Amino acid sequence: MNIDTSTFNSIYSTYKEPALKHRRFKHQDIDSLLRVHKNNGTLAIDQIGKSFEGRAIYEVAFGKGEKKVMLWSQMHGDEPTATMALFDLFNFLEGKQDGYEEIRKLLNDKLEIHFIPMLNPDGAERYQRRTAQGIDMNRDARAGQTVEGALLRARAQAIKPQYGFNLHDQSIYYNVPGTKNPVTISLLAPAFNEPREINSVRENAMKIAGGMNEILQKYIPDAVAKYDDTYTPRGFGDNFQSWDASTVLIESGGMKGDPEKQEIRKLNFIIILNALVQIAEGSYAQFDKQQYEDIPFNASQLHDIVIRNITISSDSTSFKTDLAIRRNETTIGRDFFVRGKIEDIGDLKESIGYEEIDVEGLQFIPAKTSTVTISNVAQLTTQQSFDLLKQGFMAVQVKEVGATKEKALHNLPIHLFTQTNFYLPITADFGGMANFFIGDKSGNLKYAVMNGYLIDLTKGLDNSTLLKNRVN
């Protein structure tokens, strides 16, 4: 069965789950969706256990075929991209009289599919990697010290799948070697032993990954890489492979302009559905393991911003260098804010940025704090904030924030603070906050680097850049 990209696009646009729009959804969101699916009657949905803190963990089953497949997502609570894609897939599997009945019949007749769509609900509640016990569940396949990891292992022993899909998110700072492209999807056929030997089980996983790469190249050419294949005796992917389940790791990485990973979610949906069809048909056998081996491994040279040839001066010295900046996220409820920091300083010729600028002839200019105090955040508009930036001000004191933590978040292109003083760096320090201006020797400002965001002061504020700041 050959499904072309236009068909995949049509299926996805029809069945995308509208209730999941952002990465920081909670257990209650998927719980309510699964209740709806259970009432629909197409999917078999059962609670198979509880998390350490007592949140329900569910398994969704479809099909009555001989080939058994397991897929599990969000064993790391802050890696939700594939979970969204699984709910899109659940919608598709429930579809009727839409022209895609042949696909569903194939999957139903040939496969017995078991999905665990949120394995670490406690971590998801906090949007953190580890479980409520503070354990990395993907390093718990051997010992089973987490109730969630022990549950996954027990389900694997009960189902005895021939195929497995381990669904994760990886750092957005990986790039495809030799290119400036972020790695949007990483694939891996995990090793089952220290020498990383290839038996028939692992070779089948390589062929399935080769089929995934073939279709991904039609969507994201030169944006696919392999994850590190060092054997991890504690890892679930490695152990599933040793348990005779041909297992593929899918890691959702980065894509410029897709901070909530909605495009990457679509790619997950497509490659998972395509892989299930190929497993059902046995058509993944057409791929050669060399097609998988030819996929390059992740490189790690990417940053949010790379600034080249900036001059940094002090009272006695002046030097020209490069700066690399990254933005770190902190979760508050269903939202988040970022803190931009200088990740590296020096000769960064090999470093890559989602945004890059060469500022030859321009220099670091410290930012100023406004002498005006405002009563509350609502008094300051985006345009007023941008006008203050153009005057060299990067922080404004505010008297009142609000009663909730969420009210401390804002999208204005300026720092707001409540304390008596707010620190703005006077020079570029490794590991320091990324808050400064770039301009000429006369003090004319061209760029603001505000909390790790690059803002061109000679243009209007780019509304496509969603600033995620908080009141300090």
C-alpha positions as CSV (number, residue, x, y, z in Angstrom):
1,M,0.0,0.0,0.0
2,N,1.7,3.2,-1.2
3,I,0.4,6.3,0.7
4,D,1.6,9.5,-0.8
5,T,2.3,12.7,1.1
6,S,-0.9,14.4,0.0
7,T,-2.9,11.6,1.4
8,F,-1.0,11.7,4.7
9,N,-1.5,15.5,4.8
10,S,-5.3,15.0,4.2
11,I,-5.6,12.3,6.9
12,Y,-3.7,14.4,9.4
13,S,-5.7,17.6,8.8
14,T,-8.9,15.6,9.2
15,Y,-8.0,13.8,12.4
16,K,-5.7,16.2,14.3
17,E,-6.9,16.3,17.9
18,P,-7.9,20.0,18.5
19,A,-7.9,19.8,22.3
20,L,-4.1,19.4,22.4
21,K,-2.5,22.7,21.2
22,H,0.4,23.3,23.4
23,R,3.2,21.1,24.9
24,R,2.3,21.6,28.6
25,F,-1.0,19.7,28.7
26,K,-1.7,17.7,31.9
27,H,-2.9,14.2,32.9
28,Q,-6.5,15.5,33.2
29,D,-6.4,16.5,29.6
30,I,-5.6,13.1,28.2
31,D,-7.8,11.4,30.9
32,S,-10.8,13.3,29.6
33,L,-10.0,12.5,26.0
34,L,-9.5,8.8,26.7
35,R,-13.0,8.7,28.3
36,V,-14.4,10.0,25.1
37,H,-12.6,7.4,23.1
38,K,-13.7,4.7,25.4
39,N,-17.3,5.7,24.9
40,N,-16.8,5.6,21.1
41,G,-16.1,1.9,21.4
42,T,-13.5,1.4,18.6
43,L,-10.5,1.4,20.8
44,A,-10.1,-0.9,23.9
45,I,-9.0,1.4,26.7
46,D,-8.0,0.1,30.1
47,Q,-6.3,1.5,33.2
48,I,-3.3,-0.7,33.6
49,G,-1.8,0.9,36.7
50,K,-1.2,4.1,38.7
51,S,1.8,6.5,38.9
52,F,3.7,7.0,42.1
53,E,1.3,9.8,43.0
54,G,-1.7,7.8,42.1
55,R,-2.5,9.1,38.6
56,A,-4.1,6.6,36.2
57,I,-1.9,5.1,33.5
58,Y,-3.8,3.8,30.5
59,E,-3.3,1.4,27.6
60,V,-5.1,1.8,24.3
61,A,-5.5,-1.3,22.1
62,F,-6.5,-1.7,18.5
63,G,-6.5,-4.6,16.1
64,K,-6.9,-8.4,16.2
65,G,-3.9,-9.4,14.1
66,E,-1.0,-11.7,14.8
67,K,1.8,-9.1,14.8
68,K,2.0,-7.4,18.2
69,V,3.2,-3.8,18.5
70,M,3.9,-1.7,21.5
71,L,4.2,2.1,21.5
72,W,4.9,4.2,24.7
73,S,5.3,7.9,25.0
74,Q,6.1,10.5,27.6
75,M,8.2,8.3,29.9
76,H,9.9,11.7,30.3
77,G,7.2,14.1,31.5
78,D,8.6,17.0,29.5
79,E,8.7,15.1,26.2
80,P,5.0,15.3,24.9
81,T,5.3,15.7,21.1
82,A,4.5,12.0,20.3
83,T,1.7,11.9,22.9
84,M,-0.1,14.5,20.8
85,A,0.5,12.5,17.7
86,L,-0.9,9.3,19.3
87,F,-4.2,11.1,20.0
88,D,-4.3,12.2,16.4
89,L,-3.8,8.6,15.5
90,F,-6.6,7.4,17.9
91,N,-9.0,9.8,16.1
92,F,-7.9,8.3,12.7
93,L,-8.4,4.7,13.9
94,E,-12.0,5.6,14.9
95,G,-12.8,7.2,11.5
96,K,-15.5,5.8,9.3
97,Q,-16.5,6.2,5.7
98,D,-13.8,8.6,4.8
99,G,-12.0,6.8,2.0
100,Y,-9.3,5.4,4.3
101,E,-11.1,2.2,5.4
102,E,-8.6,0.0,3.6
103,I,-5.8,1.4,5.8
104,R,-7.7,0.8,9.0
105,K,-8.8,-2.7,7.9
106,L,-5.2,-3.6,7.2
107,L,-4.0,-2.5,10.6
108,N,-7.0,-4.2,12.3
109,D,-6.5,-7.5,10.6
110,K,-2.8,-7.8,10.7
111,L,-1.7,-6.0,13.9
112,E,-2.5,-6.0,17.6
113,I,-1.4,-2.5,18.7
114,H,-0.9,-1.5,22.3
115,F,-0.3,2.2,23.1
116,I,0.6,3.7,26.4
117,P,0.2,7.4,25.7
118,M,1.5,9.0,28.9
119,L,3.7,6.7,31.0
120,N,5.0,9.4,33.4
121,P,1.9,11.5,34.4
122,D,3.6,12.8,37.5
123,G,6.4,14.2,35.5
124,A,4.0,15.6,32.9
125,E,2.2,17.4,35.7
126,R,5.4,19.3,36.6
127,Y,6.7,19.3,33.0
128,Q,9.9,17.6,34.2
129,R,11.9,14.7,32.8
130,R,12.0,12.5,35.9
131,T,9.3,10.8,37.8
132,A,7.9,12.0,41.2
133,Q,10.6,9.8,42.8
134,G,13.3,11.8,41.0
135,I,14.3,8.8,38.9
136,D,14.9,8.8,35.1
137,M,12.5,6.1,34.1
138,N,14.4,5.4,30.9
139,R,17.2,4.2,33.1
140,D,14.9,1.9,35.1
141,A,14.3,-1.0,32.7
142,R,16.7,-3.3,34.6
143,A,15.9,-2.5,38.3
144,G,12.2,-1.5,38.1
145,Q,12.5,0.9,41.0
146,T,9.7,3.2,39.6
147,V,6.2,1.9,39.6
148,E,5.8,3.3,36.1
149,G,9.0,1.5,34.8
150,A,8.0,-1.7,36.4
151,L,4.6,-1.4,34.8
152,L,6.0,-1.0,31.3
153,R,8.3,-4.0,31.8
154,A,5.3,-6.0,33.1
155,R,3.3,-5.1,30.0
156,A,6.1,-6.0,27.7
157,Q,6.4,-9.4,29.4
158,A,2.6,-9.9,29.1
159,I,2.2,-8.8,25.5
160,K,5.5,-10.1,24.1
161,P,5.5,-7.6,21.2
162,Q,7.5,-8.3,18.0
163,Y,7.8,-4.5,17.4
164,G,8.3,-1.5,19.7
165,F,8.3,2.3,19.4
166,N,10.0,4.3,22.1
167,L,8.8,7.9,21.7
168,H,10.7,10.9,23.1
169,D,11.8,14.5,22.6
170,Q,15.4,15.5,22.3
171,S,17.3,18.8,22.6
172,I,16.5,21.4,20.0
173,Y,20.2,22.1,19.8
174,Y,21.2,19.1,17.7
175,N,22.1,19.7,14.1
176,V,22.7,17.5,11.1
177,P,26.5,17.2,10.7
178,G,28.0,19.3,8.0
179,T,24.8,21.5,7.8
180,K,23.1,24.3,9.6
181,N,19.9,22.3,9.8
182,P,18.4,21.5,13.2
183,V,17.7,17.8,13.6
184,T,13.9,17.7,13.5
185,I,13.6,13.9,13.9
186,S,16.2,11.5,15.3
187,L,15.8,7.8,14.8
188,L,17.6,4.9,16.4
189,A,17.5,1.1,16.3
190,P,19.0,0.6,19.8
191,A,21.7,-1.8,20.5
192,F,20.9,-4.9,22.4
193,N,24.4,-5.6,23.7
194,E,27.7,-3.8,24.4
195,P,29.3,-4.7,21.0
196,R,26.3,-3.3,19.2
197,E,25.8,-6.4,17.1
198,I,23.1,-6.7,14.5
199,N,20.8,-9.7,14.7
200,S,17.6,-10.1,12.8
201,V,15.6,-8.3,15.4
202,R,17.7,-5.2,15.4
203,E,18.1,-5.4,11.6
204,N,14.3,-5.3,11.2
205,A,14.3,-2.2,13.4
206,M,16.9,-0.6,11.1
207,K,14.7,-1.4,8.1
208,I,11.6,0.2,9.8
209,A,13.7,3.3,10.6
210,G,14.9,3.3,7.0
211,G,11.3,3.5,5.8
212,M,10.6,6.3,8.2
213,N,13.6,8.2,6.9
214,E,12.5,7.8,3.3
215,I,9.2,9.5,3.9
216,L,10.7,12.1,6.3
217,Q,13.1,13.2,3.5
218,K,10.0,14.3,1.5
219,Y,9.0,16.6,4.3
220,I,12.2,17.7,6.0
221,P,15.1,16.9,3.6
222,D,18.5,16.9,5.4
223,A,16.8,17.3,8.9
224,V,17.0,13.7,10.1
225,A,19.8,12.1,12.1
226,K,20.5,9.1,14.3
227,Y,20.6,9.2,18.0
228,D,23.6,7.9,19.9
229,D,23.6,4.1,19.7
230,T,25.8,3.4,22.7
231,Y,24.4,0.4,24.6
232,T,22.6,1.3,27.8
233,P,21.8,-1.7,29.9
234,R,19.3,0.3,32.0
235,G,17.5,1.8,29.0
236,F,14.1,0.5,27.8
237,G,14.8,0.7,24.1
238,D,17.9,-1.4,24.5
239,N,16.0,-3.9,26.6
240,F,13.0,-4.2,24.3
241,Q,15.5,-5.0,21.6
242,S,17.0,-7.7,23.7
243,W,13.5,-9.0,24.5
244,D,13.1,-9.7,20.7
245,A,10.9,-6.7,19.9
246,S,12.3,-4.8,16.9
247,T,12.4,-1.4,18.5
248,V,12.7,2.1,17.0
249,L,13.4,5.2,19.0
250,I,11.8,8.3,17.7
251,E,13.2,11.6,19.1
252,S,11.4,14.9,18.3
253,G,13.9,17.6,18.0
254,G,13.7,21.2,16.7
255,M,12.3,23.2,13.8
256,K,12.6,26.9,13.4
257,G,9.2,28.6,13.9
258,D,7.7,25.6,15.6
259,P,8.2,26.2,19.4
260,E,5.1,24.2,20.4
261,K,6.3,21.4,18.0
262,Q,3.0,21.2,16.1
263,E,4.7,20.5,12.8
264,I,6.9,17.9,14.4
265,R,3.8,16.4,15.9
266,K,2.4,16.0,12.4
267,L,5.7,14.2,11.3
268,N,5.4,11.8,14.2
269,F,1.8,11.0,13.2
270,I,2.9,10.3,9.6
271,I,6.0,8.2,10.3
272,I,4.2,6.1,13.0
273,L,1.2,5.5,10.7
274,N,3.4,4.7,7.8
275,A,5.5,2.3,9.9
276,L,2.4,0.5,11.2
277,V,1.2,0.0,7.6
278,Q,4.6,-1.3,6.5
279,I,4.8,-3.7,9.5
280,A,1.2,-4.9,8.7
281,E,2.2,-5.6,5.1
282,G,5.8,-6.7,5.9
283,S,6.9,-4.2,3.3
284,Y,9.5,-2.6,5.5
285,A,11.6,-5.6,4.4
286,Q,12.2,-3.7,1.1
287,F,14.6,-1.4,3.0
288,D,18.2,-2.3,3.6
289,K,20.0,-1.8,6.9
290,Q,22.6,0.3,5.0
291,Q,19.9,2.9,4.3
292,Y,19.6,3.2,8.1
293,E,23.4,3.2,8.6
294,D,23.8,6.0,6.1
295,I,21.7,8.4,8.3
296,P,24.3,10.6,10.1
297,F,24.5,10.8,13.9
298,N,23.4,13.9,15.7
299,A,25.9,16.8,16.0
300,S,25.6,19.4,18.8
301,Q,26.6,22.7,17.4
302,L,23.3,24.6,17.5
303,H,22.3,27.6,19.6
304,D,19.4,30.0,19.6
305,I,21.6,32.9,18.5
306,V,25.2,33.1,17.2
307,I,26.7,36.6,17.1
308,R,29.9,36.9,15.1
309,N,32.7,39.5,15.3
310,I,31.3,41.5,18.2
311,T,33.7,43.9,19.9
312,I,33.7,43.8,23.7
313,S,35.5,46.7,25.5
314,S,36.4,47.5,29.0
315,D,38.3,50.4,30.5
316,S,41.7,48.9,29.5
317,T,41.0,46.2,26.8
318,S,39.1,45.6,23.7
319,F,38.7,42.4,21.8
320,K,36.6,40.9,19.0
321,T,34.9,37.5,19.5
322,D,31.8,35.4,18.8
323,L,28.9,34.8,21.2
324,A,26.5,31.8,21.4
325,I,23.2,32.2,23.3
326,R,20.7,29.7,24.4
327,R,17.3,30.2,26.1
328,N,16.3,28.0,29.0
329,E,12.7,27.3,29.8
330,T,11.1,27.3,33.3
331,T,7.5,26.0,33.6
332,I,4.8,27.7,35.5
333,G,1.5,25.8,35.4
334,R,0.6,25.4,31.7
335,D,2.9,28.2,30.6
336,F,6.6,29.0,30.8
337,F,9.2,31.7,30.7
338,V,12.8,31.7,29.5
339,R,16.1,32.9,30.7
340,G,18.6,33.7,28.0
341,K,22.3,33.1,28.8
342,I,25.6,33.3,27.1
343,E,26.4,29.7,26.4
344,D,29.9,30.2,24.8
345,I,32.4,32.9,24.0
346,G,35.3,32.7,21.6
347,D,36.1,31.3,18.2
348,L,32.7,29.8,17.3
349,K,33.2,29.3,13.6
350,E,31.7,25.8,13.7
351,S,28.8,26.9,15.9
352,I,25.3,27.4,14.3
353,G,22.4,29.5,15.3
354,Y,18.7,29.4,14.6
355,E,19.5,33.0,14.1
356,E,22.9,34.3,13.1
357,I,24.3,37.8,12.7
358,D,27.7,39.1,11.8
359,V,28.2,42.5,13.6
360,E,31.7,43.3,12.2
361,G,32.4,46.9,13.3
362,L,29.7,46.9,16.0
363,Q,30.2,46.5,19.8
364,F,28.7,45.4,23.0
365,I,26.7,48.2,24.7
366,P,25.4,47.7,28.2
367,A,21.7,48.2,28.8
368,K,20.1,50.7,31.1
369,T,17.3,50.6,33.6
370,S,14.5,53.2,33.1
371,T,14.2,55.8,35.9
372,V,10.4,55.7,35.4
373,T,8.3,53.3,37.7
374,I,4.9,52.1,36.5
375,S,2.1,51.0,38.7
376,N,1.2,47.7,36.9
377,V,2.0,45.7,33.8
378,A,-1.1,46.8,32.0
379,Q,0.2,50.3,31.8
380,L,2.9,49.3,29.3
381,T,2.2,48.4,25.7
382,T,4.3,46.4,23.4
383,Q,5.1,49.5,21.3
384,Q,6.0,51.5,24.4
385,S,8.4,48.7,25.5
386,F,9.9,48.6,22.0
387,D,10.4,52.4,22.1
388,L,12.2,52.1,25.4
389,L,14.5,49.5,23.9
390,K,15.4,51.8,21.1
391,Q,16.4,54.4,23.7
392,G,18.7,51.9,25.4
393,F,16.4,50.9,28.3
394,M,15.9,47.2,28.9
395,A,14.2,47.2,32.3
396,V,11.4,49.0,34.0
397,Q,10.3,48.8,37.6
398,V,6.7,47.9,38.3
399,K,4.9,48.3,41.6
400,E,2.2,45.7,41.2
401,V,2.1,42.3,39.5
402,G,-1.0,40.4,40.4
403,A,-2.1,37.6,42.7
404,T,-1.1,34.5,40.7
405,K,2.1,33.2,39.3
406,E,0.7,33.3,35.8
407,K,0.2,37.0,36.0
408,A,3.9,37.4,36.6
409,L,4.4,36.2,33.0
410,H,4.4,38.7,30.1
411,N,5.3,38.9,26.4
412,L,6.7,42.4,26.4
413,P,10.1,43.1,24.8
414,I,11.5,44.5,28.1
415,H,12.3,43.3,31.6
416,L,9.9,44.2,34.4
417,F,11.0,44.0,38.0
418,T,9.5,44.7,41.4
419,Q,12.6,44.7,43.7
420,T,14.6,47.8,44.4
421,N,17.4,47.0,41.9
422,F,17.7,44.9,38.8
423,Y,21.0,43.7,37.5
424,L,21.9,44.2,33.9
425,P,25.4,43.0,32.8
426,I,28.1,45.5,32.0
427,T,30.0,43.1,29.9
428,A,29.6,39.7,28.2
429,D,30.3,37.0,30.7
430,F,30.4,33.2,30.0
431,G,27.2,31.8,31.6
432,G,25.9,35.3,32.2
433,M,22.5,36.7,31.3
434,A,22.0,37.6,27.6
435,N,20.8,41.2,28.1
436,F,22.7,43.9,26.1
437,F,22.7,46.1,23.0
438,I,24.8,46.0,19.9
439,G,25.7,49.3,18.3
440,D,28.4,51.5,16.8
441,K,31.1,53.4,18.5
442,S,28.9,56.5,18.7
443,G,26.3,54.6,20.7
444,N,23.8,54.2,18.0
445,L,21.9,51.0,18.7
446,K,21.2,48.4,16.0
447,Y,20.2,45.3,18.0
448,A,18.9,44.4,21.4
449,V,19.6,41.0,22.8
450,M,16.9,40.9,25.4
451,N,16.7,37.8,27.6
452,G,18.2,35.7,24.8
453,Y,15.9,37.1,22.0
454,L,17.4,39.0,19.1
455,I,15.5,42.2,18.2
456,D,16.5,44.3,15.3
457,L,15.9,47.9,16.5
458,T,16.0,49.3,12.9
459,K,12.8,47.4,12.1
460,G,9.4,47.1,13.7
461,L,9.0,44.4,16.4
462,D,8.5,41.0,14.7
463,N,5.2,39.7,16.0
464,S,6.1,36.2,14.9
465,T,8.6,36.1,17.8
466,L,6.7,35.0,20.9
467,L,8.6,36.5,23.8
468,K,8.2,34.5,27.1
469,N,9.3,36.6,30.0
470,R,8.4,37.0,33.6
471,V,8.3,39.9,36.1
472,N,11.4,39.6,38.3
